[in-house]
Amino acid sequence: MIRSKDLDKVAPDDPIAPASKPSPSALPVITPLKQKVYDIAGHATSPLSPFLVNPKKITFAEKNDGEEILIALRSHWFTNVSWILITILMSFAPSFLRYVPLLNSFPPSYQFIAVLFWYLVAFAFAFEKFLAWYFDISLITNRRVVDIDFNNLLDKKFSEADLRNIQDVSSQISGVSQTIFNYGTVLIQTASEVNVIIFEKVPNPNKIIKVLQELRSPGIKNQ
């Protein structure tokens, strides 16, 4: 087979196109207000963090158009220690059934059903406590402060106040655990229908107060 001489020719290099830059709309927008919040409060990446700055996956049904969540707060993780310990004790409780003569007198099938029922109760207890911690949340947006009290699946309370109606902000840290782990209660006095918005047992109360002071300052545009 005769080989074409054209195959031995090296074609001139094609011009290399410059790498395309992402469009401005694809980049995260860091406004001066968000940057100030970052500078004061820092940033946590875990969705289970009790102190989230500019969270991406948290919202609420009453959120207005153009409203942005700047900080999402849950009770400090140390507040979960008590129910976690109770759950652990409940999970080990069936191991001591053999020391209860009355229960040992029942047939094995009944004992199995009793143990299964006990574990279901322990799971339901822990699951409800986790939901209450996860969904009992306090929010600071660019327009207002919001407190959502999630007591259980059938009981939820919503309180809010505009930033311009905030009159005074104070915090209270009491007890050994709150002092060591730096969490406490933030009291927000308002001129709204709800006179006081309470953020209970939240981390870093001093940072929360600084953020609210910054949002209330005349030089910040919150809308």
ABEGO torsion letter per residue (X at the ends): XBBBAAAABBBBBBBBBBBBBBBAAABBBBBAAAAAAAAAAEBBABAABABBBGBAABBBAABBBGBBBABBBBBBAAAAAAAAAAAAAAAAAAAAAAABAAAAABBAAAAAAAAAAAAAAAAAAAAAAAAAAAABBBBBBAABBBBBBBABAABBBBBBBBAAABABBBBBBBEAAAAAAGBBBBBBBBABABABBBBBGBBGAAAAAAAAAAAABAABBAX
